């Protein structure tokens, strides 16, 4: 998709349109600035009519994001359909993506990112929404270093504990076995993807080689255990590998449980109060905050 500033400005006359800052499966993202409020924003620009045979309800993404109110989820300001475009106006996250910052993070910072993403997923899951495409490109940083989860474009509402995958939507490197099979999805599906993100942050490589053919990559997700995390503290490695269990029932029950396990493990590995030196602002529940601020109880 080519940036057509004149077309975008006609659709959003209240905004001055800036440079292209990113792109995705269905459109691109440009920087903008509200003319009167002088508020910098990011504008996700999508064609109202997608490629032939592809139907995407962009307003659904807007409604999902608008329903969220959490410090670790990107904020949405407005949604507009005009000039043959669908435009989602969001907060501008000028700290870059996790993909760009991945190599500069140490292991404690990786765990802090994991806690932030788990908090965002807990909020989404409590609202009945699965993300289905957690990956490094969809995890961004605000200017102050706050981690933000974005791009709920293929998120799917679910009822009870699971939803049926209508297609193999997602990014192959991060897809859970049940997502590949087209089976029942649940919060554990997003936790598997978060497990892949953390494995890659901690080990410096993905659990399975991303450059191999998709079918071979999927086969590994379905059948092969990820290599051991030898250079990672054992308690943290155990938490990450549990999130990568092939059977969803063997993963943490929900994002809150995963966050508690990760907070305990990191506190055991790095000492109480380990999150403060990471320099990453965290907005966590009282329970999770207590786990990383104090020594974990001894194992029975």
Beta strands, then each sheet from edge to edge (+ up, - down):
strand 1: 15-23
strand 2: 27-34
strand 3: 40-47
strand 4: 76-82
strand 5: 85-91
strand 6: 129-130
strand 7: 139-141
strand 8: 147-149
strand 9: 156-157
strand 10: 163-164
strand 11: 184-185
sheet 1: 1+ 2- 3+ 5- 4+
sheet 2: 6+ 9-
sheet 3: 7+ 8-
sheet 4: 10+ 11-
end
